[in-house]
């Protein structure tokens, strides 16, 4: 397994994404986030599985995840034990979505803004 951090140049970010400063809740110390509804991030990779890692927040953060142009899946990144308007991460980065087994081939994963959330986020794959 190879973990690809959010600042890896193989992830192509559209306009609207920002990177955070150092934070111990994030894999590699930072994550990317956006509040831009048209923003997306794309990873082209070869392999038999892919996972999305992110911490949890006390407010509405989430993303849409689409693999190989398939139907998008909503990924909720809000800590169910907190309901606040703002604040830092409350749970360390962990796997929030997995592809399941894939053909050992080239794939495209897209992470985009989820309507109804304050932010979309991406920490690692």
N, C-alpha and C positions, 0 to 999 in steps of 0.2 A: 504494500500500500504506500502511496505517496500523498502527502498532505500539501495542498496548494494554498498558501496564505493569500489574504485579500490584496496585498500589494504586489503580487506576482504579475509580471508583464504579460503572461498568457491570458489573463482576464481582461477583456476589452470592455471598458465602461463608457456609456454614453454621457452626454452632458448632464450635470445635475448631481453627480455623486461626489461625496466628500470623504476624506479619511480622518479618523479620529487620532488623537494623541495616544500615548502609552496608557494602557489600562490592563490590570492583571486578570480581568474577566475574559479577555479576548485571546484567541490563539495567536501567537506571534506578537501580541501586545497592542494590536489595533484592529479596527474594522472599518468598512465603508458603509455609508448610509445616504439616503436621499429622501426628500419630500416631494420630488418632481414626479407627477403622475406618468409622464412619458419615458422616464428613465429605465434603462435596462443594463444588465451586465451579461456578457456572453463568454463562456469557456468552451473551446473546442479541445477534445481530449480523445485519447485511445485507451480502451480498457474494458473491463467486465463489470464495473460498478462505479457509482459516484454518490457522494453524500454531501449534504449542506450542513455546515457547522455554524452555529451562532449562539450568543448568550441570550438570556431573557431579560426583558425590561419590565418596569412596573406600570407601563402605559402601552398604548396600541402601536405595536411594531409588527410587521409581517411582510411577506413577499409572495409573489406568484412564481412558481417554478415550472418550467416546461423543458422536457427532454426530447430532442430530435423532432421539434415542431409538433409534438403531441399536445394533448389537452393540458392546460395549466392546472396545477394543484396549489391550493392556498396553504401557506405555512405560517402559523401563528407564532409569534415570538414574544408574546406577552406572558409574564409570570402570572399564573392563575392565583397565586397567593397575595398579589398586590394589585391595587387599582388606584393609581395616582396619575396626575397630569404630566409629571416630569420626574427626572431623576436618573441616576446611573444604573447600570446593569445590576441585577439582583441574583442571577444564577450564571455560573461559568459557562463558557462556550461548550456546546455538546452537539451531537448529531440530532438535527430536527427533521431531516428528510433524507430518505435513501431511495435509490433507483430500483433496487432489486437486481437480480442477475441480468447482464446485458451480453449481447454477442461481442466477442473480442474484435472490435472494429472502431472506427472513428465516430464520435458522437458530439452533439452540440447541446449544451445546457444553458438555458436562459433564465436569469433571475430578474424580476421586474416588480414595479410598485403594485401593491395590493390595495384596491379601492376600499376606502373606509378606515384605513390605518393612517397614523400620523407620519410614519416613516417606513421605508423598506431598508433592510440591512443585509450585509454579507460579511462573514468573518473568514471562512475557509471552505475548501472542498476536500 
